[in-house]
Amino acid sequence: MPPKRNYKFEKRQKDLAKKKKKEEKMQRKQERKQDTFDEGDDSAVDQEDQSEES
């Protein structure tokens, strides 16, 4: 007779994997948001430099 399956353990592992994947996704989204914010700052600095030169 095969051993009884431990469904609680399987569910816990599945939930942990989901949580990890969700956190990684949020981190990637924050990095993308930060990258676009940084790019916006660079253009603002370039515009200030050009106005000072004029």
KOLKEKOL-311137 format. One record per residue (C-alpha): residue number from 1; x, y, z; residue in one letter. Coordinates in steps of 0.1 Angstrom, whole numbers. Last residue first. Example, Ala and Ser with C-alpha at 12.3 -4.5 7.8 and 13.67 -1.06 7.14 Angstrom:
# KOLKEKOL-311137
> 2,137,-11,71,S
> 1,123,-45,78,A
//
This chain:
# KOLKEKOL-311137
> 54,219,799,-237,S
> 53,242,775,-219,E
> 52,221,776,-187,E
> 51,190,766,-208,S
> 50,208,737,-223,Q
> 49,219,724,-190,D
> 48,184,726,-176,E
> 47,170,707,-206,Q
> 46,196,679,-201,D
> 45,187,677,-164,V
> 44,150,672,-173,A
> 43,159,646,-198,S
> 42,180,627,-172,D
> 41,152,629,-147,D
> 40,127,612,-171,G
> 39,152,584,-177,E
> 38,154,579,-139,D
> 37,116,577,-136,F
> 36,115,551,-165,T
> 35,142,531,-147,D
> 34,124,533,-113,Q
> 33,91,521,-128,K
> 32,110,492,-145,R
> 31,127,484,-112,E
> 30,93,486,-94,Q
> 29,77,463,-119,K
> 28,106,438,-117,R
> 27,102,438,-79,Q
> 26,65,432,-81,M
> 25,71,403,-104,K
> 24,97,388,-81,E
> 23,72,392,-51,E
> 22,45,374,-71,K
> 21,68,345,-81,K
> 20,78,341,-44,K
> 19,42,341,-32,K
> 18,32,316,-59,K
> 17,61,293,-49,A
> 16,52,296,-13,L
> 15,15,287,-20,D
> 14,25,256,-40,K
> 13,48,245,-12,Q
> 12,20,250,13,R
> 11,-5,231,-8,K
> 10,19,202,-13,E
> 9,26,200,25,F
> 8,-12,202,33,K
> 7,-18,174,7,Y
> 6,5,149,24,N
> 5,-2,119,3,R
> 4,-8,86,22,K
> 3,20,60,16,P
> 2,15,34,-10,P
> 1,0,0,0,M
//
